[in-house]
Amino acid sequence: MLAVQAMPVFGADRTIVVLGDSLSSGYGLESGISWVEILANELDAQAYGYEVVNASIAGDTSAGGLARLPRLLEAQQPAIVVIELGGNDGLRGLSVQSLRDNLARMIELVQENGAVPVLAGIMIPPNYGPAYTGAFAGIYPELAERYGIPLVEFLLEGVALRPELMQGDSIHPNAAGQPIIFDNVWQILAELL
């Protein structure tokens, strides 16, 4: 695990924005059980005083997230932004360099806005070969180290490749997988609160 100095978040605005794709939007799930909703409930239960804004869109790419981010930052003025994007870039075989550039610019925009970015790493199936898959997976730790930001090494750790935790498409986690994803994120996020 990448050692990142904890950066407690203080200030008037207590909003966490999750900028993601179908893995965070609750795709294929009933309302109230996605990992993002579990996060919001946990923050309420423990009286952290943070509001969670789920700005995730199924099918979104890193380019789409980058295009949406400036308006989100202006509207929400978040303290923390969880960036969970790239899976659709990988599934479409899009350029690894473009993904790297888009994620880097998102991190910079979040930091320029005075918020803390948290990067959520994604891995993809080996369909495009080991060179592409390896380069893709390497982007997340590389960027976390370059910018000194918190990293969820693999969002679907403990969930991916476990059929009982996945929907029928073998891409999206089911309801039973959501608490595990929440735990993966919470291990990193709790240190910032």
PyMOL commands that set and color helices and strands:
alter all, ss='L'
color gray80, all
select helices_A, chain A and resi 22-25+35-45+62-76+87-91+96-112+126-128+130-147+163-165+175-192
alter helices_A, ss='H'
color red, helices_A
select strands_A, chain A and resi 15-20+51-54+80-84+116-120+151-152
alter strands_A, ss='S'
color yellow, strands_A
deselect
rebuild
show_as cartoon
